[in-house]
């Protein structure tokens, strides 16, 4: 479970920084709330699917 949380934090930071860079380049103002919510959703989804597939692989 500790690995899943660490991967979530890594994915979250990568997507948050990426979204903020995209906002800075293509918009006149930084929309932090949109970047934050997108990063949380995507990283939570990836971490959950990865945790699920790892559990299924161990069962087989």
Rosetta silent file (secondary structure, phi, psi, omega in degrees, C-alpha in Angstrom):
SEQUENCE: XXXXXXXXXXXXXXXXXXXXXXXXXXXXXXXXXXXXXXXXXXXXXXXXXXXXXXXXXXXX
SCORE:     score description
SCORE:     0.000 S_00000001
   1 L     0.000  -31.707  179.989    0.000    0.000    0.000 S_00000001
   2 H   -64.884  -36.597  178.005    2.920    2.309    0.679 S_00000001
   3 H   -65.310  -38.060 -179.486    4.102    1.930   -2.931 S_00000001
   4 H   -64.225  -40.066  178.847    0.651    2.887   -4.217 S_00000001
   5 H   -67.956  -40.909  178.079    0.663    6.101   -2.203 S_00000001
   6 H   -63.497  -42.773  178.155    4.167    6.941   -3.384 S_00000001
   7 H   -64.945  -37.830  176.465    3.195    6.334   -7.017 S_00000001
   8 H   -59.957  -44.955 -179.411    0.098    8.515   -6.528 S_00000001
   9 H   -64.541  -40.032  178.580    2.269   11.353   -5.215 S_00000001
  10 H   -65.385  -48.978  177.914    4.702   10.991   -8.116 S_00000001
  11 H   -60.216  -42.374 -179.405    1.915   10.932  -10.719 S_00000001
  12 H   -60.261  -46.681 -177.942    0.195   13.853   -8.995 S_00000001
  13 H   -66.599  -38.617  178.924    3.291   16.024   -9.006 S_00000001
  14 H   -64.370  -46.952 -178.407    4.083   15.231  -12.641 S_00000001
  15 H   -70.461  -35.053  178.391    0.554   16.008  -13.838 S_00000001
  16 H   -65.294  -47.506  179.145    0.234   19.124  -11.676 S_00000001
  17 H   -63.572  -41.741  177.998    3.484   20.597  -12.955 S_00000001
  18 H   -61.592  -44.817  179.160    2.592   19.634  -16.518 S_00000001
  19 H   -65.408  -38.263  178.178   -0.846   21.222  -16.286 S_00000001
  20 H   -66.592  -37.689  177.356    0.564   24.407  -14.781 S_00000001
  21 H   -64.755  -43.918  177.432    3.125   24.671  -17.573 S_00000001
  22 H   -61.052  -42.399  177.993    0.396   24.213  -20.191 S_00000001
  23 H   -62.279  -41.133 -179.320   -1.716   26.882  -18.454 S_00000001
  24 H   -65.858  -39.618 -176.419    1.197   29.315  -18.404 S_00000001
  25 H   -73.795  -38.604 -169.651    1.977   28.763  -22.090 S_00000001
  26 H  -111.778   -4.176  179.928   -1.520   28.881  -23.564 S_00000001
  27 L  -125.841  153.189 -179.210   -3.666   30.985  -21.210 S_00000001
  28 L   -73.339  -19.109  178.348   -3.357   34.564  -20.035 S_00000001
  29 L  -136.612  158.130 -178.979   -3.750   33.533  -16.366 S_00000001
  30 L   -86.950  124.060  177.664   -2.886   30.467  -14.298 S_00000001
  31 L  -103.383   87.272 -173.550   -5.921   28.383  -13.368 S_00000001
  32 H   -67.177  -37.742 -177.301   -4.547   26.460  -10.382 S_00000001
  33 H   -64.313  -41.302  177.273   -7.842   24.832   -9.369 S_00000001
  34 H   -65.610  -43.422  178.344   -8.330   23.216  -12.778 S_00000001
  35 H   -62.941  -40.965  179.974   -4.728   21.991  -12.844 S_00000001
  36 H   -65.729  -47.511 -177.511   -5.075   20.599   -9.314 S_00000001
  37 H   -67.552  -36.936  176.596   -8.365   18.794   -9.936 S_00000001
  38 H   -65.345  -43.672  179.648   -7.145   17.313  -13.209 S_00000001
  39 H   -64.049  -41.304  178.726   -3.937   16.107  -11.581 S_00000001
  40 H   -64.418  -46.589 -177.681   -5.825   14.525   -8.668 S_00000001
  41 H   -63.823  -47.390 -177.463   -8.305   12.752  -10.934 S_00000001
  42 H   -68.371  -45.981 -177.699   -5.807   11.381  -13.410 S_00000001
  43 H   -68.830  -35.951  176.216   -3.226   10.306  -10.839 S_00000001
  44 H   -66.326  -40.507  177.570   -5.853    8.696   -8.602 S_00000001
  45 H   -64.267  -45.153 -179.872   -7.252    6.803  -11.578 S_00000001
  46 H   -65.164  -45.209 -179.267   -3.845    5.573  -12.721 S_00000001
  47 H   -64.884  -38.401  179.450   -2.779    4.555   -9.205 S_00000001
  48 H   -67.435  -45.159  179.160   -6.068    2.736   -8.563 S_00000001
  49 H   -64.469  -40.307  178.563   -5.937    0.806  -11.835 S_00000001
  50 H   -64.873  -41.465  177.248   -2.288   -0.077  -11.239 S_00000001
  51 H   -63.197  -42.903  179.345   -3.056   -1.311   -7.708 S_00000001
  52 H   -63.685  -44.763 -179.242   -5.986   -3.381   -9.015 S_00000001
  53 H   -68.525  -33.944  176.717   -3.960   -4.967  -11.820 S_00000001
  54 H   -67.454  -38.512  177.290   -1.109   -5.804   -9.447 S_00000001
  55 H   -66.689  -40.431  178.240   -3.516   -7.518   -7.043 S_00000001
  56 H   -66.261  -36.904 -179.908   -5.089   -9.479   -9.897 S_00000001
  57 H   -68.219  -33.644  178.567   -1.666  -10.542  -11.185 S_00000001
  58 H   -71.535  -30.240 -179.411   -0.714  -11.864   -7.732 S_00000001
  59 H   -71.864  -31.429 -175.428   -3.917  -13.918   -7.530 S_00000001
  60 L   -81.333    0.000    0.000   -3.274  -15.728  -10.801 S_00000001
